[in-house]
Amino acid sequence: MTKPRTEPACPICGAPRSPRFRPFCSARCADADLQRWLSDAYVIPVAEDEEQAAANEADDLAGQSERGRL
Ligand SMILES: [Zn+2]
């Protein structure tokens, strides 16, 4: 009898991983990890975009008032 080698567990739920969905145990865990990765990756750029948009808006207002004065 061959002993099964110790497989690394699914990083999401700790269940034995499936070769089909490795390194996860199922499509659900693979998707959960992807969602977590995407939300982590998107949090920072969105905040930067908002800051950038606010800065652009301030520039527009400054430009408009300057044009109004001229
Ligand atoms: Zn899992």
PDB file of the backbone (N, CA, C, O) and the ligand in Angstrom, with CONECT records:
HET     ZN  A 101       1
ATOM      1  N   MET A   1       0.848  -1.217   0.000  1.00  0.00           N
ATOM      2  CA  MET A   1       0.000   0.000   0.000  1.00  0.00           C
ATOM      3  C   MET A   1       0.873   1.253   0.000  1.00  0.00           C
ATOM      4  O   MET A   1       1.766   1.398   0.835  1.00  0.00           O
ATOM      5  N   THR A   2       0.618   2.115  -0.901  1.00  0.00           N
ATOM      6  CA  THR A   2       1.417   3.342  -0.959  1.00  0.00           C
ATOM      7  C   THR A   2       0.724   4.422  -0.147  1.00  0.00           C
ATOM      8  O   THR A   2      -0.478   4.659  -0.262  1.00  0.00           O
ATOM      9  N   LYS A   3       1.501   5.034   0.642  1.00  0.00           N
ATOM     10  CA  LYS A   3       0.963   6.140   1.448  1.00  0.00           C
ATOM     11  C   LYS A   3       0.820   7.370   0.562  1.00  0.00           C
ATOM     12  O   LYS A   3       1.752   7.728  -0.158  1.00  0.00           O
ATOM     13  N   PRO A   4      -0.318   8.006   0.610  1.00  0.00           N
ATOM     14  CA  PRO A   4      -0.439   9.245  -0.178  1.00  0.00           C
ATOM     15  C   PRO A   4       0.486  10.315   0.383  1.00  0.00           C
ATOM     16  O   PRO A   4       0.598  10.491   1.596  1.00  0.00           O
ATOM     17  N   ARG A   5       1.133  11.010  -0.507  1.00  0.00           N
ATOM     18  CA  ARG A   5       2.021  12.084  -0.048  1.00  0.00           C
ATOM     19  C   ARG A   5       1.184  13.202   0.547  1.00  0.00           C
ATOM     20  O   ARG A   5       0.028  13.397   0.172  1.00  0.00           O
ATOM     21  N   THR A   6       1.759  13.911   1.448  1.00  0.00           N
ATOM     22  CA  THR A   6       1.022  15.011   2.068  1.00  0.00           C
ATOM     23  C   THR A   6       0.869  16.139   1.055  1.00  0.00           C
ATOM     24  O   THR A   6       1.831  16.818   0.696  1.00  0.00           O
ATOM     25  N   GLU A   7      -0.346  16.313   0.616  1.00  0.00           N
ATOM     26  CA  GLU A   7      -0.604  17.379  -0.350  1.00  0.00           C
ATOM     27  C   GLU A   7      -0.826  18.690   0.385  1.00  0.00           C
ATOM     28  O   GLU A   7      -1.463  18.709   1.438  1.00  0.00           O
ATOM     29  N   PRO A   8      -0.322  19.756  -0.144  1.00  0.00           N
ATOM     30  CA  PRO A   8      -0.639  21.055   0.463  1.00  0.00           C
ATOM     31  C   PRO A   8      -2.141  21.301   0.387  1.00  0.00           C
ATOM     32  O   PRO A   8      -2.782  20.972  -0.611  1.00  0.00           O
ATOM     33  N   ALA A   9      -2.682  21.864   1.418  1.00  0.00           N
ATOM     34  CA  ALA A   9      -4.129  22.065   1.464  1.00  0.00           C
ATOM     35  C   ALA A   9      -4.533  23.311   0.682  1.00  0.00           C
ATOM     36  O   ALA A   9      -3.713  24.174   0.367  1.00  0.00           O
ATOM     37  N   CYS A  10      -5.815  23.368   0.386  1.00  0.00           N
ATOM     38  CA  CYS A  10      -6.384  24.552  -0.268  1.00  0.00           C
ATOM     39  C   CYS A  10      -6.135  25.771   0.614  1.00  0.00           C
ATOM     40  O   CYS A  10      -6.458  25.741   1.802  1.00  0.00           O
ATOM     41  N   PRO A  11      -5.569  26.842   0.062  1.00  0.00           N
ATOM     42  CA  PRO A  11      -5.255  28.007   0.887  1.00  0.00           C
ATOM     43  C   PRO A  11      -6.497  28.758   1.363  1.00  0.00           C
ATOM     44  O   PRO A  11      -6.420  29.575   2.281  1.00  0.00           O
ATOM     45  N   ILE A  12      -7.627  28.481   0.745  1.00  0.00           N
ATOM     46  CA  ILE A  12      -8.854  29.192   1.119  1.00  0.00           C
ATOM     47  C   ILE A  12      -9.547  28.514   2.281  1.00  0.00           C
ATOM     48  O   ILE A  12      -9.842  29.156   3.289  1.00  0.00           O
ATOM     49  N   CYS A  13      -9.814  27.207   2.151  1.00  0.00           N
ATOM     50  CA  CYS A  13     -10.608  26.529   3.169  1.00  0.00           C
ATOM     51  C   CYS A  13      -9.842  25.423   3.870  1.00  0.00           C
ATOM     52  O   CYS A  13     -10.329  24.879   4.861  1.00  0.00           O
ATOM     53  N   GLY A  14      -8.650  25.073   3.384  1.00  0.00           N
ATOM     54  CA  GLY A  14      -7.856  24.051   4.057  1.00  0.00           C
ATOM     55  C   GLY A  14      -8.205  22.637   3.651  1.00  0.00           C
ATOM     56  O   GLY A  14      -7.620  21.689   4.175  1.00  0.00           O
ATOM     57  N   ALA A  15      -9.135  22.465   2.738  1.00  0.00           N
ATOM     58  CA  ALA A  15      -9.482  21.129   2.265  1.00  0.00           C
ATOM     59  C   ALA A  15      -8.392  20.624   1.325  1.00  0.00           C
ATOM     60  O   ALA A  15      -7.621  21.420   0.790  1.00  0.00           O
ATOM     61  N   PRO A  16      -8.321  19.307   1.117  1.00  0.00           N
ATOM     62  CA  PRO A  16      -7.335  18.788   0.164  1.00  0.00           C
ATOM     63  C   PRO A  16      -7.573  19.385  -1.207  1.00  0.00           C
ATOM     64  O   PRO A  16      -8.712  19.444  -1.670  1.00  0.00           O
ATOM     65  N   ARG A  17      -6.514  19.827  -1.863  1.00  0.00           N
ATOM     66  CA  ARG A  17      -6.706  20.504  -3.137  1.00  0.00           C
ATOM     67  C   ARG A  17      -6.975  19.510  -4.254  1.00  0.00           C
ATOM     68  O   ARG A  17      -6.559  18.353  -4.183  1.00  0.00           O
ATOM     69  N   SER A  18      -7.654  19.955  -5.256  1.00  0.00           N
ATOM     70  CA  SER A  18      -7.972  19.115  -6.397  1.00  0.00           C
ATOM     71  C   SER A  18      -7.016  19.425  -7.537  1.00  0.00           C
ATOM     72  O   SER A  18      -6.719  20.594  -7.783  1.00  0.00           O
ATOM     73  N   PRO A  19      -6.522  18.403  -8.243  1.00  0.00           N
ATOM     74  CA  PRO A  19      -5.602  18.661  -9.362  1.00  0.00           C
ATOM     75  C   PRO A  19      -6.241  19.577 -10.401  1.00  0.00           C
ATOM     76  O   PRO A  19      -5.551  20.345 -11.072  1.00  0.00           O
ATOM     77  N   ARG A  20      -7.530  19.494 -10.523  1.00  0.00           N
ATOM     78  CA  ARG A  20      -8.220  20.290 -11.535  1.00  0.00           C
ATOM     79  C   ARG A  20      -8.254  21.775 -11.168  1.00  0.00           C
ATOM     80  O   ARG A  20      -8.221  22.646 -12.037  1.00  0.00           O
ATOM     81  N   PHE A  21      -8.320  22.038  -9.884  1.00  0.00           N
ATOM     82  CA  PHE A  21      -8.464  23.437  -9.458  1.00  0.00           C
ATOM     83  C   PHE A  21      -7.275  23.914  -8.647  1.00  0.00           C
ATOM     84  O   PHE A  21      -7.357  24.932  -7.960  1.00  0.00           O
ATOM     85  N   ARG A  22      -6.157  23.176  -8.723  1.00  0.00           N
ATOM     86  CA  ARG A  22      -5.025  23.544  -7.873  1.00  0.00           C
ATOM     87  C   ARG A  22      -4.598  24.988  -8.130  1.00  0.00           C
ATOM     88  O   ARG A  22      -4.697  25.459  -9.263  1.00  0.00           O
ATOM     89  N   PRO A  23      -4.138  25.683  -7.129  1.00  0.00           N
ATOM     90  CA  PRO A  23      -3.866  25.111  -5.810  1.00  0.00           C
ATOM     91  C   PRO A  23      -5.085  25.087  -4.908  1.00  0.00           C
ATOM     92  O   PRO A  23      -4.944  25.038  -3.687  1.00  0.00           O
ATOM     93  N   PHE A  24      -6.253  25.121  -5.471  1.00  0.00           N
ATOM     94  CA  PHE A  24      -7.461  25.155  -4.648  1.00  0.00           C
ATOM     95  C   PHE A  24      -8.162  23.811  -4.698  1.00  0.00           C
ATOM     96  O   PHE A  24      -7.755  22.917  -5.439  1.00  0.00           O
ATOM     97  N   CYS A  25      -9.237  23.669  -3.892  1.00  0.00           N
ATOM     98  CA  CYS A  25      -9.941  22.400  -3.816  1.00  0.00           C
ATOM     99  C   CYS A  25     -11.120  22.411  -4.766  1.00  0.00           C
ATOM    100  O   CYS A  25     -11.644  21.350  -5.103  1.00  0.00           O
ATOM    101  N   SER A  26     -11.554  23.588  -5.209  1.00  0.00           N
ATOM    102  CA  SER A  26     -12.755  23.660  -6.026  1.00  0.00           C
ATOM    103  C   SER A  26     -12.781  24.988  -6.769  1.00  0.00           C
ATOM    104  O   SER A  26     -12.024  25.908  -6.460  1.00  0.00           O
ATOM    105  N   ALA A  27     -13.657  25.067  -7.742  1.00  0.00           N
ATOM    106  CA  ALA A  27     -13.797  26.312  -8.494  1.00  0.00           C
ATOM    107  C   ALA A  27     -14.229  27.440  -7.568  1.00  0.00           C
ATOM    108  O   ALA A  27     -13.872  28.600  -7.772  1.00  0.00           O
ATOM    109  N   ARG A  28     -14.998  27.085  -6.555  1.00  0.00           N
ATOM    110  CA  ARG A  28     -15.492  28.102  -5.637  1.00  0.00           C
ATOM    111  C   ARG A  28     -14.335  28.755  -4.890  1.00  0.00           C
ATOM    112  O   ARG A  28     -14.294  29.976  -4.741  1.00  0.00           O
ATOM    113  N   CYS A  29     -13.401  27.942  -4.424  1.00  0.00           N
ATOM    114  CA  CYS A  29     -12.267  28.494  -3.686  1.00  0.00           C
ATOM    115  C   CYS A  29     -11.347  29.261  -4.640  1.00  0.00           C
ATOM    116  O   CYS A  29     -10.807  30.303  -4.267  1.00  0.00           O
ATOM    117  N   ALA A  30     -11.165  28.767  -5.849  1.00  0.00           N
ATOM    118  CA  ALA A  30     -10.351  29.488  -6.825  1.00  0.00           C
ATOM    119  C   ALA A  30     -10.972  30.846  -7.103  1.00  0.00           C
ATOM    120  O   ALA A  30     -10.266  31.848  -7.214  1.00  0.00           O
ATOM    121  N   ASP A  31     -12.289  30.878  -7.216  1.00  0.00           N
ATOM    122  CA  ASP A  31     -12.991  32.125  -7.488  1.00  0.00           C
ATOM    123  C   ASP A  31     -12.899  33.062  -6.286  1.00  0.00           C
ATOM    124  O   ASP A  31     -12.716  34.270  -6.437  1.00  0.00           O
ATOM    125  N   ALA A  32     -13.030  32.488  -5.096  1.00  0.00           N
ATOM    126  CA  ALA A  32     -12.945  33.296  -3.879  1.00  0.00           C
ATOM    127  C   ALA A  32     -11.576  33.968  -3.799  1.00  0.00           C
ATOM    128  O   ALA A  32     -11.468  35.141  -3.441  1.00  0.00           O
ATOM    129  N   ASP A  33     -10.534  33.211  -4.136  1.00  0.00           N
ATOM    130  CA  ASP A  33      -9.186  33.774  -4.081  1.00  0.00           C
ATOM    131  C   ASP A  33      -9.019  34.854  -5.134  1.00  0.00           C
ATOM    132  O   ASP A  33      -8.400  35.888  -4.885  1.00  0.00           O
ATOM    133  N   LEU A  34      -9.575  34.609  -6.312  1.00  0.00           N
ATOM    134  CA  LEU A  34      -9.470  35.588  -7.391  1.00  0.00           C
ATOM    135  C   LEU A  34     -10.179  36.880  -6.993  1.00  0.00           C
ATOM    136  O   LEU A  34      -9.659  37.976  -7.201  1.00  0.00           O
ATOM    137  N   GLN A  35     -11.369  36.737  -6.420  1.00  0.00           N
ATOM    138  CA  GLN A  35     -12.121  37.919  -5.998  1.00  0.00           C
ATOM    139  C   GLN A  35     -11.346  38.703  -4.946  1.00  0.00           C
ATOM    140  O   GLN A  35     -11.297  39.932  -4.968  1.00  0.00           O
ATOM    141  N   ARG A  36     -10.738  37.949  -4.016  1.00  0.00           N
ATOM    142  CA  ARG A  36      -9.991  38.613  -2.957  1.00  0.00           C
ATOM    143  C   ARG A  36      -8.790  39.337  -3.560  1.00  0.00           C
ATOM    144  O   ARG A  36      -8.470  40.466  -3.186  1.00  0.00           O
ATOM    145  N   TRP A  37      -8.141  38.664  -4.494  1.00  0.00           N
ATOM    146  CA  TRP A  37      -6.963  39.257  -5.137  1.00  0.00           C
ATOM    147  C   TRP A  37      -7.369  40.505  -5.916  1.00  0.00           C
ATOM    148  O   TRP A  37      -6.698  41.534  -5.843  1.00  0.00           O
ATOM    149  N   LEU A  38      -8.462  40.408  -6.656  1.00  0.00           N
ATOM    150  CA  LEU A  38      -8.907  41.547  -7.467  1.00  0.00           C
ATOM    151  C   LEU A  38      -9.315  42.710  -6.580  1.00  0.00           C
ATOM    152  O   LEU A  38      -8.963  43.856  -6.859  1.00  0.00           O
ATOM    153  N   SER A  39     -10.060  42.425  -5.509  1.00  0.00           N
ATOM    154  CA  SER A  39     -10.497  43.523  -4.646  1.00  0.00           C
ATOM    155  C   SER A  39      -9.288  44.175  -3.993  1.00  0.00           C
ATOM    156  O   SER A  39      -9.257  45.396  -3.837  1.00  0.00           O
ATOM    157  N   ASP A  40      -8.289  43.381  -3.607  1.00  0.00           N
ATOM    158  CA  ASP A  40      -7.061  43.951  -3.045  1.00  0.00           C
ATOM    159  C   ASP A  40      -6.364  44.816  -4.084  1.00  0.00           C
ATOM    160  O   ASP A  40      -5.873  45.902  -3.774  1.00  0.00           O
ATOM    161  N   ALA A  41      -6.324  44.327  -5.324  1.00  0.00           N
ATOM    162  CA  ALA A  41      -5.588  45.017  -6.370  1.00  0.00           C
ATOM    163  C   ALA A  41      -6.297  46.301  -6.784  1.00  0.00           C
ATOM    164  O   ALA A  41      -5.658  47.256  -7.222  1.00  0.00           O
ATOM    165  N   TYR A  42      -7.610  46.319  -6.645  1.00  0.00           N
ATOM    166  CA  TYR A  42      -8.353  47.470  -7.145  1.00  0.00           C
ATOM    167  C   TYR A  42      -8.533  48.568  -6.105  1.00  0.00           C
ATOM    168  O   TYR A  42      -8.791  49.720  -6.456  1.00  0.00           O
ATOM    169  N   VAL A  43      -8.398  48.218  -4.826  1.00  0.00           N
ATOM    170  CA  VAL A  43      -8.675  49.199  -3.775  1.00  0.00           C
ATOM    171  C   VAL A  43      -7.774  50.414  -3.935  1.00  0.00           C
ATOM    172  O   VAL A  43      -8.252  51.547  -3.866  1.00  0.00           O
ATOM    173  N   ILE A  44      -6.490  50.201  -4.147  1.00  0.00           N
ATOM    174  CA  ILE A  44      -5.555  51.323  -4.175  1.00  0.00           C
ATOM    175  C   ILE A  44      -5.737  52.200  -5.426  1.00  0.00           C
ATOM    176  O   ILE A  44      -5.831  53.420  -5.292  1.00  0.00           O
ATOM    177  N   PRO A  45      -5.790  51.617  -6.643  1.00  0.00           N
ATOM    178  CA  PRO A  45      -5.964  52.457  -7.836  1.00  0.00           C
ATOM    179  C   PRO A  45      -7.249  53.275  -7.792  1.00  0.00           C
ATOM    180  O   PRO A  45      -7.253  54.423  -8.236  1.00  0.00           O
ATOM    181  N   VAL A  46      -8.338  52.718  -7.268  1.00  0.00           N
ATOM    182  CA  VAL A  46      -9.596  53.460  -7.208  1.00  0.00           C
ATOM    183  C   VAL A  46      -9.431  54.689  -6.330  1.00  0.00           C
ATOM    184  O   VAL A  46      -9.893  55.775  -6.682  1.00  0.00           O
ATOM    185  N   ALA A  47      -8.775  54.523  -5.191  1.00  0.00           N
ATOM    186  CA  ALA A  47      -8.558  55.643  -4.291  1.00  0.00           C
ATOM    187  C   ALA A  47      -7.705  56.704  -4.981  1.00  0.00           C
ATOM    188  O   ALA A  47      -7.961  57.900  -4.838  1.00  0.00           O
ATOM    189  N   GLU A  48      -6.696  56.268  -5.727  1.00  0.00           N
ATOM    190  CA  GLU A  48      -5.833  57.224  -6.422  1.00  0.00           C
ATOM    191  C   GLU A  48      -6.615  57.968  -7.501  1.00  0.00           C
ATOM    192  O   GLU A  48      -6.442  59.171  -7.702  1.00  0.00           O
ATOM    193  N   ASP A  49      -7.490  57.211  -8.196  1.00  0.00           N
ATOM    194  CA  ASP A  49      -8.291  57.842  -9.248  1.00  0.00           C
ATOM    195  C   ASP A  49      -9.189  58.917  -8.664  1.00  0.00           C
ATOM    196  O   ASP A  49      -9.337  59.998  -9.233  1.00  0.00           O
ATOM    197  N   GLU A  50      -9.791  58.605  -7.513  1.00  0.00           N
ATOM    198  CA  GLU A  50     -10.682  59.592  -6.904  1.00  0.00           C
ATOM    199  C   GLU A  50      -9.902  60.837  -6.513  1.00  0.00           C
ATOM    200  O   GLU A  50     -10.372  61.961  -6.695  1.00  0.00           O
ATOM    201  N   GLU A  51      -8.721  60.628  -5.979  1.00  0.00           N
ATOM    202  CA  GLU A  51      -7.897  61.761  -5.584  1.00  0.00           C
ATOM    203  C   GLU A  51      -7.516  62.577  -6.822  1.00  0.00           C
ATOM    204  O   GLU A  51      -7.549  63.807  -6.810  1.00  0.00           O
ATOM    205  N   GLN A  52      -7.159  61.865  -7.880  1.00  0.00           N
ATOM    206  CA  GLN A  52      -6.784  62.514  -9.133  1.00  0.00           C
ATOM    207  C   GLN A  52      -7.968  63.293  -9.698  1.00  0.00           C
ATOM    208  O   GLN A  52      -7.810  64.423 -10.161  1.00  0.00           O
ATOM    209  N   ALA A  53      -9.153  62.688  -9.658  1.00  0.00           N
ATOM    210  CA  ALA A  53     -10.348  63.348 -10.186  1.00  0.00           C
ATOM    211  C   ALA A  53     -10.633  64.620  -9.381  1.00  0.00           C
ATOM    212  O   ALA A  53     -10.994  65.653  -9.944  1.00  0.00           O
ATOM    213  N   ALA A  54     -10.471  64.531  -8.085  1.00  0.00           N
ATOM    214  CA  ALA A  54     -10.703  65.699  -7.239  1.00  0.00           C
ATOM    215  C   ALA A  54      -9.706  66.798  -7.587  1.00  0.00           C
ATOM    216  O   ALA A  54     -10.067  67.974  -7.631  1.00  0.00           O
ATOM    217  N   ALA A  55      -8.469  66.424  -7.830  1.00  0.00           N
ATOM    218  CA  ALA A  55      -7.443  67.396  -8.176  1.00  0.00           C
ATOM    219  C   ALA A  55      -7.767  68.033  -9.528  1.00  0.00           C
ATOM    220  O   ALA A  55      -7.602  69.239  -9.710  1.00  0.00           O
ATOM    221  N   ASN A  56      -8.230  67.211 -10.472  1.00  0.00           N
ATOM    222  CA  ASN A  56      -8.589  67.750 -11.780  1.00  0.00           C
ATOM    223  C   ASN A  56      -9.760  68.710 -11.662  1.00  0.00           C
ATOM    224  O   ASN A  56      -9.798  69.744 -12.330  1.00  0.00           O
ATOM    225  N   GLU A  57     -10.716  68.363 -10.806  1.00  0.00           N
ATOM    226  CA  GLU A  57     -11.879  69.221 -10.626  1.00  0.00           C
ATOM    227  C   GLU A  57     -11.444  70.577 -10.051  1.00  0.00           C
ATOM    228  O   GLU A  57     -11.931  71.629 -10.466  1.00  0.00           O
ATOM    229  N   ALA A  58     -10.539  70.526  -9.109  1.00  0.00           N
ATOM    230  CA  ALA A  58     -10.030  71.751  -8.506  1.00  0.00           C
ATOM    231  C   ALA A  58      -9.323  72.589  -9.571  1.00  0.00           C
ATOM    232  O   ALA A  58      -9.466  73.811  -9.603  1.00  0.00           O
ATOM    233  N   ASP A  59      -8.559  71.923 -10.442  1.00  0.00           N
ATOM    234  CA  ASP A  59      -7.880  72.645 -11.516  1.00  0.00           C
ATOM    235  C   ASP A  59      -8.894  73.299 -12.446  1.00  0.00           C
ATOM    236  O   ASP A  59      -8.717  74.441 -12.870  1.00  0.00           O
ATOM    237  N   ASP A  60      -9.974  72.553 -12.762  1.00  0.00           N
ATOM    238  CA  ASP A  60     -10.994  73.103 -13.655  1.00  0.00           C
ATOM    239  C   ASP A  60     -11.629  74.347 -13.037  1.00  0.00           C
ATOM    240  O   ASP A  60     -11.815  75.364 -13.706  1.00  0.00           O
ATOM    241  N   LEU A  61     -11.954  74.248 -11.759  1.00  0.00           N
ATOM    242  CA  LEU A  61     -12.584  75.387 -11.094  1.00  0.00           C
ATOM    243  C   LEU A  61     -11.640  76.582 -11.088  1.00  0.00           C
ATOM    244  O   LEU A  61     -12.067  77.712 -11.324  1.00  0.00           O
ATOM    245  N   ALA A  62     -10.357  76.337 -10.820  1.00  0.00           N
ATOM    246  CA  ALA A  62      -9.377  77.413 -10.798  1.00  0.00           C
ATOM    247  C   ALA A  62      -9.275  78.034 -12.189  1.00  0.00           C
ATOM    248  O   ALA A  62      -9.220  79.255 -12.333  1.00  0.00           O
ATOM    249  N   GLY A  63      -9.252  77.169 -13.218  1.00  0.00           N
ATOM    250  CA  GLY A  63      -9.164  77.660 -14.580  1.00  0.00           C
ATOM    251  C   GLY A  63     -10.381  78.484 -14.940  1.00  0.00           C
ATOM    252  O   GLY A  63     -10.265  79.512 -15.607  1.00  0.00           O
ATOM    253  N   GLN A  64     -11.547  78.041 -14.502  1.00  0.00           N
ATOM    254  CA  GLN A  64     -12.777  78.771 -14.838  1.00  0.00           C
ATOM    255  C   GLN A  64     -12.784  80.150 -14.183  1.00  0.00           C
ATOM    256  O   GLN A  64     -13.111  81.149 -14.824  1.00  0.00           O
ATOM    257  N   SER A  65     -12.419  80.197 -12.899  1.00  0.00           N
ATOM    258  CA  SER A  65     -12.456  81.493 -12.222  1.00  0.00           C
ATOM    259  C   SER A  65     -11.405  82.423 -12.828  1.00  0.00           C
ATOM    260  O   SER A  65     -11.601  83.636 -12.893  1.00  0.00           O
ATOM    261  N   GLU A  66     -10.297  81.844 -13.266  1.00  0.00           N
ATOM    262  CA  GLU A  66      -9.257  82.674 -13.871  1.00  0.00           C
ATOM    263  C   GLU A  66      -9.769  83.251 -15.197  1.00  0.00           C
ATOM    264  O   GLU A  66      -9.555  84.419 -15.521  1.00  0.00           O
ATOM    265  N   ARG A  67     -10.465  82.364 -15.959  1.00  0.00           N
ATOM    266  CA  ARG A  67     -11.025  82.806 -17.241  1.00  0.00           C
ATOM    267  C   ARG A  67     -12.079  83.885 -16.993  1.00  0.00           C
ATOM    268  O   ARG A  67     -12.208  84.838 -17.760  1.00  0.00           O
ATOM    269  N   GLY A  68     -12.842  83.708 -15.885  1.00  0.00           N
ATOM    270  CA  GLY A  68     -13.896  84.667 -15.574  1.00  0.00           C
ATOM    271  C   GLY A  68     -13.320  86.032 -15.267  1.00  0.00           C
ATOM    272  O   GLY A  68     -13.921  87.065 -15.563  1.00  0.00           O
ATOM    273  N   ARG A  69     -12.152  86.014 -14.672  1.00  0.00           N
ATOM    274  CA  ARG A  69     -11.544  87.299 -14.292  1.00  0.00           C
ATOM    275  C   ARG A  69     -11.029  88.064 -15.525  1.00  0.00           C
ATOM    276  O   ARG A  69     -11.002  89.293 -15.578  1.00  0.00           O
ATOM    277  N   LEU A  70     -10.612  87.226 -16.534  1.00  0.00           N
ATOM    278  CA  LEU A  70     -10.010  87.893 -17.694  1.00  0.00           C
ATOM    279  C   LEU A  70     -11.030  88.567 -18.603  1.00  0.00           C
ATOM    280  O   LEU A  70     -10.658  89.164 -19.613  1.00  0.00           O
TER     281      LEU A  70
HETATM  282 ZN    ZN A 101     -11.023  25.184  -0.725  1.00  0.00          ZN2+
END
